[in-house]
Amino acid sequence: MTRETDEERDKRIRREVLTDAYTADEQAISWCYYLEREMTFPYQARCIEERTISPLREGEEVPVVGMTDEVVSSREMFVIVEWMDREFGVPLSQLEVLDADQDTRDAVDDWHYWNGDGGRLG
């Protein structure tokens, strides 16, 4: 399999995810729809970065069981995880995929790429 260049990925994301999404809110909704469509739940993930808005610690593994019901932020996508007998939303950027199908891996990789370096939404 040939690895996409950043330019190729940018073009594909603009074509497949962000077509007709001009404002930060429209882009956030487009990302939400894309991620919901491409990810298969549940899948296993690992926390790669501690965040003050999440109780997860670096290295912890959690099952990701879905997307949040609403767009919480125009700068971040949130997924639902199971942790200590509870379910709640955490930033997708906080997680790396451990065990999932290729479409899920690609979608999460796309989000990490697009949202990296301070975020591109907004």
NORBELWO-V960757 format. One record per pair of residues at least 12 apart in sequence whose ideal C-beta (glycine too) atoms are under 10 Angstrom apart, sorted by the first residue. I is the first residue (numbers start at 0). J is the second residue. D is the distance in whole Angstrom. If there is no record, write none. Layout:
# NORBELWO-V960757
I	J	D
I	J	D
This chain:
# NORBELWO-V960757
0	101	10
3	105	10
3	108	10
3	109	10
3	112	9
5	112	8
8	108	9
8	109	7
8	112	6
8	113	8
9	112	9
9	113	8
9	119	10
11	105	10
11	109	8
12	29	10
12	30	9
12	33	9
12	109	6
12	110	9
12	112	8
12	113	6
12	119	9
13	113	10
15	29	9
15	33	7
15	36	10
15	37	9
15	109	9
16	29	5
16	30	6
16	32	8
16	33	5
16	34	9
16	36	10
16	37	9
16	106	9
16	109	7
16	110	9
16	113	8
17	29	5
17	30	8
17	33	9
17	113	9
17	119	10
17	120	10
20	32	10
20	120	10
22	73	8
22	120	10
22	121	9
23	72	10
23	73	4
23	74	8
23	118	10
23	119	10
23	120	5
23	121	4
24	70	8
24	73	5
24	120	9
24	121	9
25	73	9
25	120	10
26	73	7
26	74	10
26	113	9
26	119	8
26	120	5
26	121	8
27	70	5
27	71	9
27	72	7
27	73	4
27	74	8
27	75	9
27	76	8
27	120	6
27	121	9
28	70	6
28	73	9
29	120	10
30	70	9
30	73	9
30	75	10
30	76	6
30	91	9
30	106	10
30	109	9
30	110	7
30	113	8
30	114	9
30	120	8
31	66	7
31	67	8
31	69	9
31	70	5
31	71	10
31	76	6
31	77	9
32	66	10
32	70	10
33	76	10
33	106	7
33	109	8
33	110	9
34	66	6
34	76	6
34	78	8
34	91	7
34	103	9
34	106	5
34	107	8
34	109	9
34	110	7
35	65	9
35	66	5
35	76	10
35	106	9
36	102	9
36	106	8
37	100	10
37	101	10
37	102	5
37	103	7
37	104	10
37	105	7
37	106	4
37	107	9
37	109	8
37	110	10
38	63	8
38	65	9
38	66	7
38	78	8
38	91	9
38	96	9
38	99	8
38	100	9
38	102	7
38	103	5
38	104	9
38	105	10
38	106	5
38	107	7
38	110	10
39	99	7
39	100	5
39	101	10
39	102	7
39	103	5
39	106	9
40	62	9
40	63	6
40	64	5
40	65	5
40	66	8
40	78	9
40	79	8
40	99	9
40	103	8
41	61	10
41	62	5
41	63	6
41	64	5
41	65	8
41	79	10
41	80	9
41	81	8
41	98	9
41	99	9
42	62	7
42	63	5
42	64	9
42	78	10
42	94	10
42	96	6
42	97	8
42	98	6
42	99	4
42	100	8
42	103	5
42	104	9
42	107	9
43	60	6
43	61	8
43	62	6
43	63	8
43	94	10
43	96	8
43	97	4
43	98	4
43	99	7
44	59	9
44	60	7
44	61	6
44	62	8
44	63	5
44	78	8
44	80	7
44	89	9
44	91	9
44	93	9
44	94	4
44	95	6
44	96	6
44	97	6
44	98	8
44	99	8
44	103	10
44	107	8
45	57	9
45	58	7
45	59	7
45	60	5
45	61	8
45	93	10
45	94	7
45	95	5
45	96	8
45	97	5
45	98	10
46	58	6
46	59	5
46	60	8
46	61	7
46	80	9
46	82	10
46	89	8
46	93	6
46	94	6
46	95	8
47	59	10
47	92	9
47	93	7
47	94	7
47	95	5
47	111	9
48	90	9
48	92	7
48	93	5
48	94	9
48	95	9
49	93	8
50	75	10
50	89	8
50	90	6
50	92	8
50	93	5
52	71	10
52	72	10
52	75	9
52	77	9
52	88	9
52	89	8
52	90	7
52	93	9
53	77	9
53	80	9
53	82	9
53	87	9
53	88	9
53	89	4
53	90	7
53	93	6
53	94	10
54	82	7
54	83	8
54	85	9
54	87	8
54	89	8
55	80	8
55	82	7
55	89	6
55	90	10
55	93	6
55	94	8
57	93	9
59	80	10
59	82	8
59	94	10
60	80	10
60	82	10
60	94	10
60	95	10
60	97	7
60	98	9
61	78	10
61	79	10
61	80	4
61	81	6
61	82	5
61	83	10
61	89	8
61	93	10
61	94	8
61	97	10
62	79	10
62	80	7
62	81	5
62	82	9
62	86	10
62	97	10
62	98	9
63	78	5
63	79	7
63	80	5
63	81	8
63	89	9
63	91	8
63	94	7
63	96	8
63	97	10
63	99	8
63	103	9
63	107	9
64	78	8
64	79	5
64	80	7
64	81	6
64	86	7
65	78	7
65	79	4
65	80	9
65	86	8
65	88	9
66	78	6
66	79	7
66	88	9
66	91	9
67	79	6
67	87	9
67	88	5
67	89	10
67	91	10
68	88	9
69	88	10
71	88	7
71	90	9
72	90	9
72	118	10
72	120	9
72	121	10
73	118	9
73	120	6
73	121	6
74	90	9
74	92	10
74	114	8
74	117	9
74	118	5
74	119	9
74	120	5
74	121	6
75	88	10
75	89	10
75	90	5
75	91	7
75	92	6
75	93	9
75	110	10
75	114	7
75	118	8
75	120	8
76	88	10
76	90	7
76	91	4
76	92	8
76	106	10
76	107	10
76	110	6
76	113	10
76	114	8
76	120	9
77	89	6
77	90	6
77	91	7
77	92	10
77	93	10
78	90	8
78	91	5
78	93	9
78	94	7
78	107	9
78	110	10
80	93	9
80	94	8
90	110	10
90	114	9
91	106	9
91	107	7
91	110	6
91	111	8
91	114	8
92	107	9
92	110	7
92	111	6
92	114	6
92	115	8
92	118	9
94	107	7
94	110	10
94	111	9
95	107	8
95	108	9
95	111	8
96	108	8
96	111	10
